[in-house]
Amino acid sequence: MAFQVRYMGSKRSLAGQICAHISDENPGAPVLDVFSGMCAVGAELAPRHRLLTNDAHSFAKTVAEALFVCDGPPPTSLHARDELADVYAENASALRQAVREELRQEAEVLGRVSEASGWRKLVAFNDAQLEIRVPNLPAPGAKIYQLVTGYFSFGYFGLAQSIELDSLRCAIDAACPERRPYYLSCLLRAASECAASPGHFAQFLVPRDKRTAAYIAKMRTRSILDRFYRALDEFKQVDCADRENNIAYCGDATALLEAGDVSNIDGLVIYADPPYSRAQYSRYYHVLETLVKYDYPDCLGKGRYRTDRFSTGFSLRAKVTEEMRRFAKASSSIGAQLYLSYPTNGLLYKAGSSVEDVLRESYPFVERIASVPLKHSTMGGAPGNASIMVTEDVYRARF
């Protein structure tokens, strides 16, 4: 099973069918999952193939490393408590001391949300804290991890949760580097499970009424630390056919192919699941990206979006056709067989092109090998609908 973080356009329900085609038609071939996301397809492929993954986001690469590349058993919660506890406690103590009054107020308003007018107190407190952005943090030069507390508290997370995230992140950097991808992956899961947001990080929920305030209070009383330990104990390392030679890349998919890094791999098969909508994925996962990079980035807007976040032409109507052409050409130029999945309502079709026509410009043989009804999460993009039904086509392009 792929790593459990909600992800736009996940192919979890289609992964088995896609991988059956690839494995039956290319037994034992190395496979590059070039838009790997949360590794739903990679988890199906890895037991039968040498696996290479790529994604434009560092957090996705971290998950791929934990699942397919890292050697040795994943740490348990007992191991983590022993390895991380001291550094965690030191960082958390320093942050709690700096914002002790705000922590006291937060605990009070969260505990009284169920009272008749308790939700209004949460509204007033939250608005005030968002306005001042936790002014009492230690100086940036201090050796204290405080990014989440300074950037995302009272938005995506509560103040107490933010301190937990910062302090775990500090402890992970001090832990054994070989276990870092495991720890970071479980931290990402804990953050996703505790965020007061609509299932992604494009925006956070604001307590404007009793119902929303109650939900936010429920999420903010979840313990990041408890969820992190649970994620460690539930982490399942994928059984890999060739873990020693698996590789996780991070970058633009087409640029990876054009750079030639994978051009010398005999018999390489590529699976591609490119973006299909106008949504730039980086806007929906910027908090997870920043949590992994932990680089105190320049940010914009209420959501604290990274100014350097990745943007792709696949999600721009004016550029999607040329972007798909460039990708198909790059895949063809290294002699790789290509499997590509794309929904029939995707942006490429809205731009007046088709997957089959674009692939035929670079490959002599193109066939549609599957056409499957599939639920796509709207991630809040369609009011009232958590998901919509689409038809997902899978194409095979070969020589």
C-alpha positions as a Markdown table, in Angstrom:
| # | Residue | x | y | z |
|---|---|---|---|---|
| 1 | Met | 0.0 | 0.0 | 0.0 |
| 2 | Ala | 1.2 | 3.5 | -0.8 |
| 3 | Phe | 2.0 | 6.0 | 1.9 |
| 4 | Gln | -1.1 | 7.5 | 3.4 |
| 5 | Val | -1.1 | 11.2 | 2.8 |
| 6 | Arg | -4.1 | 12.6 | 0.8 |
| 7 | Tyr | -2.9 | 13.4 | -2.6 |
| 8 | Met | -4.5 | 15.0 | -5.7 |
| 9 | Gly | -5.0 | 12.6 | -8.6 |
| 10 | Ser | -3.7 | 9.6 | -6.7 |
| 11 | Lys | -3.8 | 6.4 | -8.8 |
| 12 | Arg | -4.2 | 4.1 | -5.8 |
| 13 | Ser | -7.4 | 2.5 | -7.2 |
| 14 | Leu | -5.9 | 2.1 | -10.7 |
| 15 | Ala | -2.3 | 1.1 | -9.7 |
| 16 | Gly | -2.9 | -2.7 | -9.8 |
| 17 | Gln | -4.3 | -2.6 | -13.3 |
| 18 | Ile | -1.5 | -0.3 | -14.6 |
| 19 | Cys | 1.2 | -2.4 | -13.1 |
| 20 | Ala | -0.3 | -5.6 | -14.4 |
| 21 | His | 0.1 | -4.3 | -17.9 |
| 22 | Ile | 3.7 | -3.1 | -17.4 |
| 23 | Ser | 4.8 | -6.3 | -15.7 |
| 24 | Asp | 3.1 | -8.7 | -18.1 |
| 25 | Glu | 4.5 | -6.9 | -21.2 |
| 26 | Asn | 7.9 | -6.1 | -19.7 |
| 27 | Pro | 8.9 | -8.7 | -17.2 |
| 28 | Gly | 11.9 | -7.7 | -15.1 |
| 29 | Ala | 12.4 | -4.4 | -16.9 |
| 30 | Pro | 13.5 | -1.4 | -14.9 |
| 31 | Val | 10.7 | 1.2 | -14.5 |
| 32 | Leu | 10.8 | 4.9 | -14.0 |
| 33 | Asp | 7.7 | 6.3 | -12.2 |
| 34 | Val | 8.4 | 9.9 | -13.4 |
| 35 | Phe | 5.6 | 11.7 | -11.7 |
| 36 | Ser | 5.6 | 9.5 | -8.5 |
| 37 | Gly | 3.6 | 11.6 | -6.1 |
| 38 | Met | 2.8 | 9.4 | -3.0 |
| 39 | Cys | 4.0 | 6.3 | -4.8 |
| 40 | Ala | 0.8 | 4.4 | -5.3 |
| 41 | Val | 2.0 | 2.9 | -8.6 |
| 42 | Gly | 5.6 | 2.6 | -7.4 |
| 43 | Ala | 4.5 | 0.4 | -4.4 |
| 44 | Glu | 2.9 | -2.0 | -6.9 |
| 45 | Leu | 5.9 | -2.1 | -9.2 |
| 46 | Ala | 8.7 | -2.3 | -6.7 |
| 47 | Pro | 8.3 | -6.1 | -5.8 |
| 48 | Arg | 8.7 | -7.0 | -9.5 |
| 49 | His | 11.0 | -4.4 | -11.0 |
| 50 | Arg | 14.0 | -2.2 | -10.3 |
| 51 | Leu | 12.3 | 1.1 | -9.5 |
| 52 | Leu | 13.3 | 4.7 | -10.2 |
| 53 | Thr | 11.0 | 7.4 | -9.0 |
| 54 | Asn | 10.9 | 11.2 | -9.6 |
| 55 | Asp | 8.8 | 14.0 | -8.4 |
| 56 | Ala | 9.3 | 17.8 | -8.4 |
| 57 | His | 8.8 | 18.0 | -4.7 |
| 58 | Ser | 11.2 | 17.2 | -2.0 |
| 59 | Phe | 8.6 | 15.8 | 0.4 |
| 60 | Ala | 7.5 | 13.2 | -2.3 |
| 61 | Lys | 11.2 | 12.2 | -2.9 |
| 62 | Thr | 11.5 | 11.7 | 0.9 |
| 63 | Val | 8.6 | 9.3 | 0.9 |
| 64 | Ala | 10.0 | 7.4 | -2.1 |
| 65 | Glu | 13.3 | 7.1 | -0.3 |
| 66 | Ala | 11.7 | 5.6 | 2.8 |
| 67 | Leu | 9.6 | 3.1 | 0.8 |
| 68 | Phe | 12.0 | 2.0 | -1.9 |
| 69 | Val | 15.6 | 3.1 | -1.2 |
| 70 | Cys | 16.4 | 3.1 | 2.5 |
| 71 | Asp | 18.1 | -0.1 | 3.8 |
| 72 | Gly | 17.5 | -1.5 | 7.2 |
| 73 | Pro | 14.3 | -1.9 | 9.2 |
| 74 | Pro | 12.2 | 1.2 | 9.8 |
| 75 | Pro | 12.5 | 2.5 | 13.4 |
| 76 | Thr | 9.6 | 1.7 | 15.8 |
| 77 | Ser | 8.1 | 4.2 | 18.1 |
| 78 | Leu | 10.1 | 2.8 | 21.0 |
| 79 | His | 13.3 | 3.3 | 19.1 |
| 80 | Ala | 12.2 | 6.9 | 18.2 |
| 81 | Arg | 11.4 | 7.8 | 21.7 |
| 82 | Asp | 14.9 | 6.7 | 22.8 |
| 83 | Glu | 16.7 | 8.4 | 19.9 |
| 84 | Leu | 14.7 | 11.7 | 19.6 |
| 85 | Ala | 13.5 | 12.4 | 23.1 |
| 86 | Asp | 16.3 | 14.6 | 24.5 |
| 87 | Val | 16.7 | 16.9 | 21.5 |
| 88 | Tyr | 12.9 | 17.1 | 21.2 |
| 89 | Ala | 12.4 | 18.1 | 24.9 |
| 90 | Glu | 15.1 | 20.7 | 24.8 |
| 91 | Asn | 13.7 | 22.5 | 21.7 |
| 92 | Ala | 10.1 | 22.2 | 22.9 |
| 93 | Ser | 11.0 | 23.6 | 26.3 |
| 94 | Ala | 12.7 | 26.7 | 24.8 |
| 95 | Leu | 9.7 | 27.4 | 22.5 |
| 96 | Arg | 7.1 | 26.8 | 25.2 |
| 97 | Gln | 8.9 | 29.2 | 27.5 |
| 98 | Ala | 8.9 | 31.9 | 24.8 |
| 99 | Val | 5.2 | 31.7 | 24.1 |
| 100 | Arg | 3.9 | 30.4 | 27.4 |
| 101 | Glu | 1.1 | 32.9 | 27.7 |
| 102 | Glu | -0.2 | 32.2 | 24.2 |
| 103 | Leu | -0.1 | 28.5 | 25.0 |
| 104 | Arg | -2.2 | 29.0 | 28.1 |
| 105 | Gln | -4.7 | 31.1 | 26.2 |
| 106 | Glu | -4.9 | 28.5 | 23.4 |
| 107 | Ala | -5.5 | 25.6 | 25.8 |
| 108 | Glu | -8.3 | 27.7 | 27.5 |
| 109 | Val | -10.2 | 28.6 | 24.3 |
| 110 | Leu | -9.9 | 25.2 | 22.8 |
| 111 | Gly | -11.3 | 23.6 | 26.0 |
| 112 | Arg | -14.3 | 26.0 | 26.0 |
| 113 | Val | -15.4 | 25.7 | 22.4 |
| 114 | Ser | -18.3 | 23.4 | 23.3 |
| 115 | Glu | -19.8 | 26.1 | 25.6 |
| 116 | Ala | -22.6 | 28.3 | 24.3 |
| 117 | Ser | -20.5 | 31.1 | 23.1 |
| 118 | Gly | -17.1 | 29.4 | 23.4 |
| 119 | Trp | -16.5 | 29.3 | 19.7 |
| 120 | Arg | -16.6 | 33.1 | 19.6 |
| 121 | Lys | -13.7 | 33.2 | 22.0 |
| 122 | Leu | -11.7 | 30.9 | 19.6 |
| 123 | Val | -12.5 | 33.3 | 16.7 |
| 124 | Ala | -11.3 | 36.3 | 18.6 |
| 125 | Phe | -8.1 | 34.6 | 19.9 |
| 126 | Asn | -7.3 | 33.1 | 16.5 |
| 127 | Asp | -7.8 | 36.4 | 14.7 |
| 128 | Ala | -5.6 | 38.3 | 17.2 |
| 129 | Gln | -2.8 | 35.7 | 16.9 |
| 130 | Leu | -2.8 | 35.6 | 13.2 |
| 131 | Glu | -2.5 | 39.4 | 13.2 |
| 132 | Ile | 0.6 | 39.5 | 15.4 |
| 133 | Arg | 2.3 | 36.2 | 14.2 |
| 134 | Val | 3.6 | 35.0 | 17.6 |
| 135 | Pro | 6.0 | 38.0 | 18.3 |
| 136 | Asn | 7.9 | 36.4 | 21.3 |
| 137 | Leu | 9.9 | 33.8 | 19.5 |
| 138 | Pro | 13.6 | 33.6 | 20.1 |
| 139 | Ala | 15.9 | 35.5 | 17.7 |
| 140 | Pro | 16.3 | 33.7 | 14.3 |
| 141 | Gly | 20.0 | 33.2 | 15.0 |
| 142 | Ala | 19.2 | 31.1 | 18.1 |
| 143 | Lys | 19.7 | 27.4 | 17.7 |
| 144 | Ile | 16.0 | 26.7 | 18.1 |
| 145 | Tyr | 13.8 | 25.2 | 15.4 |
| 146 | Gln | 10.8 | 27.5 | 15.2 |
| 147 | Leu | 9.8 | 27.6 | 11.5 |
| 148 | Val | 6.3 | 26.0 | 11.9 |
| 149 | Thr | 5.6 | 28.1 | 15.0 |
| 150 | Gly | 6.5 | 31.3 | 13.2 |
| 151 | Tyr | 4.9 | 30.5 | 9.8 |
| 152 | Phe | 1.9 | 28.2 | 10.3 |
| 153 | Ser | 0.6 | 28.4 | 13.8 |
| 154 | Phe | -3.0 | 29.6 | 14.3 |
| 155 | Gly | -3.5 | 28.7 | 10.6 |
| 156 | Tyr | -2.8 | 25.2 | 9.6 |
| 157 | Phe | -1.9 | 24.1 | 13.1 |
| 158 | Gly | -2.4 | 25.1 | 16.7 |
| 159 | Leu | 0.4 | 26.7 | 18.6 |
| 160 | Ala | 1.1 | 23.5 | 20.7 |
| 161 | Gln | 1.0 | 21.4 | 17.6 |
| 162 | Ser | 3.5 | 23.8 | 15.9 |
| 163 | Ile | 5.9 | 23.4 | 18.7 |
| 164 | Glu | 5.6 | 19.6 | 18.4 |
| 165 | Leu | 6.4 | 19.8 | 14.7 |
| 166 | Asp | 9.3 | 22.1 | 15.1 |
| 167 | Ser | 10.8 | 20.1 | 17.9 |
| 168 | Leu | 10.4 | 16.7 | 16.1 |
| 169 | Arg | 12.0 | 18.3 | 13.1 |
| 170 | Cys | 14.9 | 19.4 | 15.2 |
| 171 | Ala | 15.3 | 15.9 | 16.7 |
| 172 | Ile | 15.1 | 14.3 | 13.3 |
| 173 | Asp | 18.0 | 16.4 | 12.0 |
| 174 | Ala | 20.1 | 15.2 | 15.0 |
| 175 | Ala | 19.2 | 11.6 | 14.5 |
| 176 | Cys | 21.0 | 9.0 | 12.4 |
| 177 | Pro | 20.9 | 10.1 | 8.7 |
| 178 | Glu | 20.0 | 6.6 | 7.5 |
| 179 | Arg | 16.7 | 6.8 | 9.5 |
| 180 | Arg | 15.9 | 10.4 | 8.4 |
| 181 | Pro | 13.6 | 9.5 | 5.5 |
| 182 | Tyr | 11.6 | 7.2 | 7.7 |
| 183 | Tyr | 11.2 | 9.8 | 10.4 |
| 184 | Leu | 10.4 | 12.6 | 7.9 |
| 185 | Ser | 7.8 | 10.5 | 6.1 |
| 186 | Cys | 6.0 | 9.8 | 9.4 |
| 187 | Leu | 6.2 | 13.5 | 10.3 |
| 188 | Leu | 4.5 | 14.4 | 7.0 |
| 189 | Arg | 1.7 | 11.9 | 7.8 |
| 190 | Ala | 1.2 | 13.3 | 11.3 |
| 191 | Ala | 1.1 | 16.9 | 9.9 |
| 192 | Ser | -1.5 | 15.9 | 7.3 |
| 193 | Glu | -3.7 | 14.2 | 9.9 |
| 194 | Cys | -3.7 | 17.1 | 12.3 |
| 195 | Ala | -4.0 | 20.1 | 9.9 |
| 196 | Ala | -7.1 | 22.3 | 10.2 |
| 197 | Ser | -7.6 | 22.4 | 6.4 |
| 198 | Pro | -9.9 | 20.9 | 3.7 |
| 199 | Gly | -7.6 | 17.9 | 3.0 |
| 200 | His | -4.8 | 19.9 | 1.5 |
| 201 | Phe | -2.7 | 23.0 | 2.2 |
| 202 | Ala | -3.9 | 25.5 | -0.3 |
| 203 | Gln | -5.7 | 27.2 | 2.5 |
| 204 | Phe | -6.5 | 26.7 | 6.2 |
| 205 | Leu | -9.9 | 26.7 | 7.8 |
| 206 | Val | -11.0 | 29.8 | 9.7 |
| 207 | Pro | -13.4 | 29.6 | 12.7 |
| 208 | Arg | -16.2 | 31.8 | 11.4 |
| 209 | Asp | -19.1 | 29.8 | 12.9 |
| 210 | Lys | -19.8 | 27.3 | 15.6 |
| 211 | Arg | -19.5 | 24.2 | 13.4 |
| 212 | Thr | -16.1 | 25.2 | 11.9 |
| 213 | Ala | -14.8 | 26.3 | 15.2 |
| 214 | Ala | -15.7 | 22.9 | 16.7 |
| 215 | Tyr | -13.9 | 21.1 | 13.9 |
| 216 | Ile | -10.8 | 23.3 | 14.2 |
| 217 | Ala | -10.7 | 22.7 | 17.9 |
| 218 | Lys | -11.0 | 19.0 | 17.3 |
| 219 | Met | -8.0 | 19.0 | 14.9 |
| 220 | Arg | -5.9 | 21.3 | 17.1 |
| 221 | Thr | -6.3 | 19.0 | 20.2 |
| 222 | Arg | -4.8 | 16.1 | 18.2 |
| 223 | Ser | -1.2 | 15.3 | 19.3 |
| 224 | Ile | 1.4 | 15.5 | 16.5 |
| 225 | Leu | 3.7 | 13.4 | 18.7 |
| 226 | Asp | 1.1 | 10.6 | 19.2 |
| 227 | Arg | 0.3 | 10.6 | 15.4 |
| 228 | Phe | 4.0 | 10.5 | 14.6 |
| 229 | Tyr | 4.6 | 7.5 | 16.8 |
| 230 | Arg | 1.6 | 5.7 | 15.4 |
| 231 | Ala | 2.8 | 6.4 | 11.8 |
| 232 | Leu | 6.1 | 4.8 | 12.7 |
| 233 | Asp | 4.5 | 1.6 | 14.1 |
| 234 | Glu | 2.2 | 1.4 | 11.1 |
| 235 | Phe | 4.9 | 2.1 | 8.5 |
| 236 | Lys | 5.2 | -0.8 | 6.0 |
| 237 | Gln | 8.4 | -0.9 | 4.0 |
| 238 | Val | 7.7 | -2.2 | 0.5 |
| 239 | Asp | 9.2 | -5.5 | -0.5 |
| 240 | Cys | 11.5 | -4.5 | -3.4 |
| 241 | Ala | 13.0 | -6.6 | -6.1 |
| 242 | Asp | 16.2 | -4.5 | -6.3 |
| 243 | Arg | 16.3 | -2.1 | -3.3 |
| 244 | Glu | 20.0 | -1.7 | -3.7 |
| 245 | Asn | 19.7 | -0.2 | -7.1 |
| 246 | Asn | 16.5 | 1.8 | -6.7 |
| 247 | Ile | 16.9 | 5.6 | -7.0 |
| 248 | Ala | 14.6 | 8.5 | -6.0 |
| 249 | Tyr | 15.1 | 11.7 | -8.1 |
| 250 | Cys | 13.7 | 15.1 | -7.4 |
| 251 | Gly | 13.1 | 17.5 | -10.3 |
| 252 | Asp | 11.1 | 18.4 | -13.4 |
| 253 | Ala | 10.2 | 15.1 | -15.2 |
| 254 | Thr | 11.0 | 16.2 | -18.7 |
| 255 | Ala | 14.3 | 17.8 | -17.6 |
| 256 | Leu | 15.3 | 14.5 | -16.0 |
| 257 | Leu | 14.9 | 12.7 | -19.3 |
| 258 | Glu | 16.6 | 15.4 | -21.3 |
| 259 | Ala | 19.6 | 15.5 | -18.9 |
| 260 | Gly | 20.4 | 11.9 | -19.8 |
| 261 | Asp | 20.7 | 10.6 | -16.2 |
| 262 | Val | 18.5 | 7.6 | -17.1 |
| 263 | Ser | 19.4 | 7.2 | -20.8 |
| 264 | Asn | 21.9 | 4.4 | -20.2 |
| 265 | Ile | 19.5 | 2.1 | -18.5 |
| 266 | Asp | 18.8 | -0.9 | -20.8 |
| 267 | Gly | 15.2 | -1.7 | -21.4 |
| 268 | Leu | 13.9 | 1.2 | -19.4 |
| 269 | Val | 10.1 | 1.6 | -19.2 |
| 270 | Ile | 8.5 | 4.9 | -18.1 |
| 271 | Tyr | 5.2 | 5.3 | -16.4 |
| 272 | Ala | 3.9 | 8.9 | -16.5 |
| 273 | Asp | 0.9 | 10.4 | -14.6 |
| 274 | Pro | 1.3 | 14.1 | -15.5 |
| 275 | Pro | -0.7 | 16.9 | -14.0 |
| 276 | Tyr | -4.1 | 17.1 | -15.8 |
| 277 | Ser | -5.8 | 20.2 | -14.3 |
| 278 | Arg | -5.1 | 23.9 | -13.8 |
| 279 | Ala | -4.1 | 23.3 | -10.1 |
| 280 | Gln | -0.4 | 23.7 | -9.5 |
| 281 | Tyr | 0.3 | 20.9 | -7.0 |
| 282 | Ser | 2.9 | 23.0 | -5.2 |
| 283 | Arg | 0.2 | 25.3 | -3.9 |
| 284 | Tyr | -1.6 | 22.3 | -2.3 |
| 285 | Tyr | 1.4 | 20.9 | -0.6 |
| 286 | His | 3.7 | 23.8 | 0.2 |
| 287 | Val | 3.5 | 23.2 | 3.9 |
| 288 | Leu | 4.8 | 19.6 | 3.5 |
| 289 | Glu | 7.5 | 20.9 | 1.2 |
| 290 | Thr | 8.6 | 23.5 | 3.7 |
| 291 | Leu | 8.5 | 21.0 | 6.6 |
| 292 | Val | 11.0 | 18.8 | 4.7 |
| 293 | Lys | 13.3 | 21.6 | 3.4 |
| 294 | Tyr | 13.0 | 23.6 | 6.7 |
| 295 | Asp | 14.6 | 26.6 | 5.0 |
| 296 | Tyr | 12.6 | 29.5 | 6.3 |
| 297 | Pro | 11.6 | 30.6 | 2.8 |
| 298 | Asp | 10.2 | 33.9 | 1.5 |
| 299 | Cys | 6.4 | 33.6 | 1.6 |
| 300 | Leu | 3.4 | 35.3 | 0.1 |
| 301 | Gly | -0.3 | 35.6 | 1.2 |
| 302 | Lys | -2.3 | 34.4 | 4.1 |
| 303 | Gly | -1.4 | 30.8 | 3.3 |
| 304 | Arg | 2.3 | 31.5 | 3.5 |
| 305 | Tyr | 3.0 | 30.1 | 0.1 |
| 306 | Arg | 6.7 | 29.7 | -0.9 |
| 307 | Thr | 7.7 | 32.2 | -3.5 |
| 308 | Asp | 10.0 | 29.6 | -5.1 |
| 309 | Arg | 7.4 | 26.9 | -5.4 |
| 310 | Phe | 7.4 | 24.7 | -8.5 |
| 311 | Ser | 5.2 | 25.5 | -11.5 |
| 312 | Thr | 4.6 | 23.3 | -14.4 |
| 313 | Gly | 3.4 | 23.9 | -18.0 |
| 314 | Phe | 1.2 | 20.8 | -17.7 |
| 315 | Ser | -1.2 | 22.9 | -15.6 |
| 316 | Leu | -1.3 | 25.9 | -18.0 |
| 317 | Arg | -3.8 | 25.7 | -20.8 |
| 318 | Ala | -1.6 | 27.8 | -23.1 |
| 319 | Lys | 1.4 | 25.5 | -22.5 |
| 320 | Val | 0.0 | 22.0 | -21.9 |
| 321 | Thr | 0.2 | 20.8 | -25.5 |
| 322 | Glu | 3.8 | 21.9 | -26.0 |
| 323 | Glu | 4.7 | 20.5 | -22.5 |
| 324 | Met | 3.3 | 17.1 | -23.4 |
| 325 | Arg | 5.1 | 17.2 | -26.8 |
| 326 | Arg | 8.4 | 18.0 | -25.1 |
| 327 | Phe | 7.9 | 15.2 | -22.6 |
| 328 | Ala | 7.0 | 12.6 | -25.2 |
| 329 | Lys | 9.9 | 13.6 | -27.4 |
| 330 | Ala | 12.3 | 13.3 | -24.4 |
| 331 | Ser | 11.0 | 9.9 | -23.5 |
| 332 | Ser | 11.2 | 8.7 | -27.1 |
| 333 | Ser | 14.8 | 10.1 | -27.5 |
| 334 | Ile | 16.2 | 7.8 | -24.8 |
| 335 | Gly | 14.5 | 4.8 | -26.4 |
| 336 | Ala | 12.1 | 4.2 | -23.5 |
| 337 | Gln | 8.7 | 2.5 | -23.8 |
| 338 | Leu | 6.1 | 4.8 | -22.3 |
| 339 | Tyr | 2.9 | 4.1 | -20.4 |
| 340 | Leu | 0.9 | 7.3 | -19.7 |
| 341 | Ser | -2.4 | 7.8 | -17.9 |
| 342 | Tyr | -4.6 | 10.8 | -18.4 |
| 343 | Pro | -8.3 | 11.6 | -17.8 |
| 344 | Thr | -10.6 | 12.4 | -20.7 |
| 345 | Asn | -11.5 | 15.7 | -19.0 |
| 346 | Gly | -7.9 | 16.7 | -18.7 |
| 347 | Leu | -6.5 | 20.1 | -19.6 |
| 348 | Leu | -4.8 | 18.8 | -22.7 |
| 349 | Tyr | -8.2 | 18.1 | -24.3 |
| 350 | Lys | -9.6 | 21.4 | -23.2 |
| 351 | Ala | -6.6 | 23.0 | -25.1 |
| 352 | Gly | -7.7 | 21.3 | -28.3 |
| 353 | Ser | -5.2 | 18.4 | -28.4 |
| 354 | Ser | -5.3 | 14.7 | -27.5 |
| 355 | Val | -2.9 | 12.4 | -25.8 |
| 356 | Glu | -2.9 | 9.9 | -28.7 |
| 357 | Asp | -2.1 | 12.6 | -31.3 |
| 358 | Val | 0.7 | 14.1 | -29.2 |
| 359 | Leu | 2.3 | 10.7 | -28.5 |
| 360 | Arg | 2.2 | 9.7 | -32.2 |
| 361 | Glu | 4.4 | 12.6 | -33.0 |
| 362 | Ser | 7.3 | 10.9 | -31.2 |
| 363 | Tyr | 6.3 | 7.1 | -31.2 |
| 364 | Pro | 5.5 | 4.9 | -34.2 |
| 365 | Phe | 3.1 | 2.7 | -32.2 |
| 366 | Val | 0.5 | 4.1 | -29.8 |
| 367 | Glu | -2.5 | 2.2 | -28.3 |
| 368 | Arg | -5.0 | 2.8 | -25.6 |
| 369 | Ile | -4.7 | -0.2 | -23.3 |
| 370 | Ala | -7.2 | 0.7 | -20.6 |
| 371 | Ser | -10.1 | 3.0 | -20.1 |
| 372 | Val | -11.4 | 3.0 | -16.5 |
| 373 | Pro | -14.0 | 5.0 | -14.6 |
| 374 | Leu | -12.2 | 6.6 | -11.6 |
| 375 | Lys | -13.0 | 9.0 | -8.8 |
| 376 | His | -10.8 | 12.1 | -8.7 |
| 377 | Ser | -10.8 | 14.1 | -5.5 |
| 378 | Thr | -11.7 | 17.7 | -6.1 |
| 379 | Met | -9.7 | 18.8 | -3.0 |
| 380 | Gly | -12.2 | 21.5 | -2.5 |
| 381 | Gly | -12.2 | 22.6 | -6.1 |
| 382 | Ala | -15.8 | 21.7 | -6.7 |
| 383 | Pro | -18.2 | 23.1 | -4.1 |
| 384 | Gly | -20.3 | 20.4 | -2.5 |
| 385 | Asn | -18.4 | 17.5 | -4.2 |
| 386 | Ala | -15.6 | 15.7 | -2.5 |
| 387 | Ser | -14.9 | 13.8 | -5.7 |
| 388 | Ile | -16.0 | 13.6 | -9.3 |
| 389 | Met | -16.2 | 10.6 | -11.7 |
| 390 | Val | -13.9 | 10.7 | -14.7 |
| 391 | Thr | -12.7 | 8.3 | -17.3 |
| 392 | Glu | -9.0 | 7.6 | -17.0 |
| 393 | Asp | -7.3 | 6.3 | -20.2 |
| 394 | Val | -3.9 | 4.5 | -20.1 |
| 395 | Tyr | -1.8 | 4.6 | -23.3 |
| 396 | Arg | 1.2 | 2.6 | -24.3 |
| 397 | Ala | 3.7 | 4.2 | -26.7 |
| 398 | Arg | 6.5 | 2.0 | -28.1 |
| 399 | Phe | 8.8 | 1.4 | -31.0 |
